[in-house]
Amino acid sequence: MFRRFDDVIAYGVPTPEVTRGILEAHLSTFKLDDLQWLSVLEAAVGLSQAEIARAADEAAKVAVLADTNRVETSALVMALGERKAAAL
């Protein structure tokens, strides 16, 4: 049976609140007490929800490989920056 899907769903860039929620959800098993949220949220500007989630996963991988339960601001900012660079 042939079907046609012509609905267009537009997704906007997430707000800082949504961005923080995505990061907290993806990094819920890690300690985030020391994160400098302003730096992290600035680094995430312009990224989609999926790219933010991928960056969070990458920062989690760095923490696991370092045998720590704490995600560092620098690792998360770097992962977000790499996602931006990849999008260019």
Phi and psi restraints in degrees (value plus and minus 20) as a CYANA .aco file:
   2 PHE   PHI    -107.5   -67.5
   2 PHE   PSI     110.9   150.9
   3 ARG   PHI    -150.0  -110.0
   3 ARG   PSI     129.7   169.7
   4 ARG   PHI    -137.2   -97.2
   4 ARG   PSI     109.6   149.6
   5 PHE   PHI    -132.6   -92.6
   5 PHE   PSI      93.2   133.2
   6 ASP   PHI    -144.2  -104.2
   6 ASP   PSI      -3.9    36.1
   7 ASP   PHI     -96.7   -56.7
   7 ASP   PSI     117.1   157.1
   8 VAL   PHI    -132.8   -92.8
   8 VAL   PSI     104.7   144.7
   9 ILE   PHI    -131.6   -91.6
   9 ILE   PSI      98.6   138.6
  10 ALA   PHI    -117.0   -77.0
  10 ALA   PSI     111.4   151.4
  11 TYR   PHI    -132.8   -92.8
  11 TYR   PSI     106.0   146.0
  12 GLY   PHI    -106.4   -66.4
  12 GLY   PSI     149.3   189.3
  13 VAL   PHI     -88.4   -48.4
  13 VAL   PSI     115.9   155.9
  14 PRO   PHI     -86.9   -46.9
  14 PRO   PSI     128.1   168.1
  15 THR   PHI     -92.4   -52.4
  15 THR   PSI     146.2   186.2
  16 PRO   PHI     -77.1   -37.1
  16 PRO   PSI     -55.6   -15.6
  17 GLU   PHI     -87.0   -47.0
  17 GLU   PSI     -62.1   -22.1
  18 VAL   PHI     -87.5   -47.5
  18 VAL   PSI     -61.4   -21.4
  19 THR   PHI     -78.4   -38.4
  19 THR   PSI     -67.0   -27.0
  20 ARG   PHI     -82.6   -42.6
  20 ARG   PSI     -60.1   -20.1
  21 GLY   PHI     -82.1   -42.1
  21 GLY   PSI     -62.0   -22.0
  22 ILE   PHI     -80.9   -40.9
  22 ILE   PSI     -67.1   -27.1
  23 LEU   PHI     -84.5   -44.5
  23 LEU   PSI     -64.3   -24.3
  24 GLU   PHI     -83.7   -43.7
  24 GLU   PSI     -57.5   -17.5
  25 ALA   PHI     -87.7   -47.7
  25 ALA   PSI     -63.0   -23.0
  26 HIS   PHI     -95.2   -55.2
  26 HIS   PSI     -41.7    -1.7
  27 LEU   PHI    -133.7   -93.7
  27 LEU   PSI       7.4    47.4
  28 SER   PHI     -83.6   -43.6
  28 SER   PSI     -42.1    -2.1
  29 THR   PHI    -111.0   -71.0
  29 THR   PSI     -17.8    22.2
  30 PHE   PHI    -132.4   -92.4
  30 PHE   PSI     136.4   176.4
  31 LYS   PHI     -99.8   -59.8
  31 LYS   PSI     109.1   149.1
  32 LEU   PHI    -140.1  -100.1
  32 LEU   PSI      -6.0    34.0
  33 ASP   PHI     -78.2   -38.2
  33 ASP   PSI     -56.8   -16.8
  34 ASP   PHI    -113.4   -73.4
  34 ASP   PSI     -16.5    23.5
  35 LEU   PHI     -85.5   -45.5
  35 LEU   PSI     117.9   157.9
  36 GLN   PHI    -111.1   -71.1
  36 GLN   PSI      70.9   110.9
  37 TRP   PHI     -80.2   -40.2
  37 TRP   PSI     -54.8   -14.8
  38 LEU   PHI     -80.4   -40.4
  38 LEU   PSI     -65.0   -25.0
  39 SER   PHI     -84.5   -44.5
  39 SER   PSI     -62.3   -22.3
  40 VAL   PHI     -84.9   -44.9
  40 VAL   PSI     -66.6   -26.6
  41 LEU   PHI     -87.3   -47.3
  41 LEU   PSI     -54.7   -14.7
  42 GLU   PHI     -85.7   -45.7
  42 GLU   PSI     -58.1   -18.1
  43 ALA   PHI     -88.8   -48.8
  43 ALA   PSI     -44.0    -4.0
  44 ALA   PHI    -109.0   -69.0
  44 ALA   PSI     -27.9    12.1
  45 VAL   PHI     -78.3   -38.3
  45 VAL   PSI     110.2   150.2
  46 GLY   PHI      72.8   112.8
  46 GLY   PSI     -29.5    10.5
  47 LEU   PHI    -108.5   -68.5
  47 LEU   PSI     131.0   171.0
  48 SER   PHI     -98.5   -58.5
  48 SER   PSI     149.8   189.8
  49 GLN   PHI     -79.3   -39.3
  49 GLN   PSI     -61.3   -21.3
  50 ALA   PHI     -86.1   -46.1
  50 ALA   PSI     -60.5   -20.5
  51 GLU   PHI     -87.7   -47.7
  51 GLU   PSI     -56.7   -16.7
  52 ILE   PHI     -84.9   -44.9
  52 ILE   PSI     -62.2   -22.2
  53 ALA   PHI     -83.2   -43.2
  53 ALA   PSI     -61.5   -21.5
  54 ARG   PHI     -84.1   -44.1
  54 ARG   PSI     -59.4   -19.4
  55 ALA   PHI     -85.0   -45.0
  55 ALA   PSI     -60.1   -20.1
  56 ALA   PHI     -82.3   -42.3
  56 ALA   PSI     -62.2   -22.2
  57 ASP   PHI     -83.1   -43.1
  57 ASP   PSI     -58.8   -18.8
  58 GLU   PHI     -86.6   -46.6
  58 GLU   PSI     -62.8   -22.8
  59 ALA   PHI     -84.0   -44.0
  59 ALA   PSI     -56.3   -16.3
  60 ALA   PHI     -84.4   -44.4
  60 ALA   PSI     -60.7   -20.7
  61 LYS   PHI     -82.4   -42.4
  61 LYS   PSI     -60.8   -20.8
  62 VAL   PHI     -81.3   -41.3
  62 VAL   PSI     -62.8   -22.8
  63 ALA   PHI     -84.6   -44.6
  63 ALA   PSI     -62.6   -22.6
  64 VAL   PHI     -84.1   -44.1
  64 VAL   PSI     -64.6   -24.6
  65 LEU   PHI     -85.6   -45.6
  65 LEU   PSI     -46.4    -6.4
  66 ALA   PHI    -106.7   -66.7
  66 ALA   PSI     -17.7    22.3
  67 ASP   PHI      37.1    77.1
  67 ASP   PSI      28.3    68.3
  68 THR   PHI    -154.7  -114.7
  68 THR   PSI     138.0   178.0
  69 ASN   PHI    -125.2   -85.2
  69 ASN   PSI      -1.5    38.5
  70 ARG   PHI    -141.1  -101.1
  70 ARG   PSI     107.8   147.8
  71 VAL   PHI    -109.4   -69.4
  71 VAL   PSI     107.7   147.7
  72 GLU   PHI    -106.7   -66.7
  72 GLU   PSI     126.0   166.0
  73 THR   PHI     -76.5   -36.5
  73 THR   PSI     -64.3   -24.3
  74 SER   PHI     -81.4   -41.4
  74 SER   PSI     -59.6   -19.6
  75 ALA   PHI     -87.3   -47.3
  75 ALA   PSI     -59.9   -19.9
  76 LEU   PHI     -90.7   -50.7
  76 LEU   PSI     -62.6   -22.6
  77 VAL   PHI     -83.3   -43.3
  77 VAL   PSI     -59.8   -19.8
  78 MET   PHI     -84.7   -44.7
  78 MET   PSI     -63.2   -23.2
  79 ALA   PHI     -83.9   -43.9
  79 ALA   PSI     -59.9   -19.9
  80 LEU   PHI     -85.0   -45.0
  80 LEU   PSI     -61.1   -21.1
  81 GLY   PHI     -83.4   -43.4
  81 GLY   PSI     -58.6   -18.6
  82 GLU   PHI     -84.8   -44.8
  82 GLU   PSI     -57.3   -17.3
  83 ARG   PHI     -85.2   -45.2
  83 ARG   PSI     -59.4   -19.4
  84 LYS   PHI     -84.1   -44.1
  84 LYS   PSI     -64.3   -24.3
  85 ALA   PHI     -83.4   -43.4
  85 ALA   PSI     -57.2   -17.2
  86 ALA   PHI     -88.8   -48.8
  86 ALA   PSI     -47.5    -7.5
  87 ALA   PHI     -97.1   -57.1
  87 ALA   PSI     -36.7     3.3
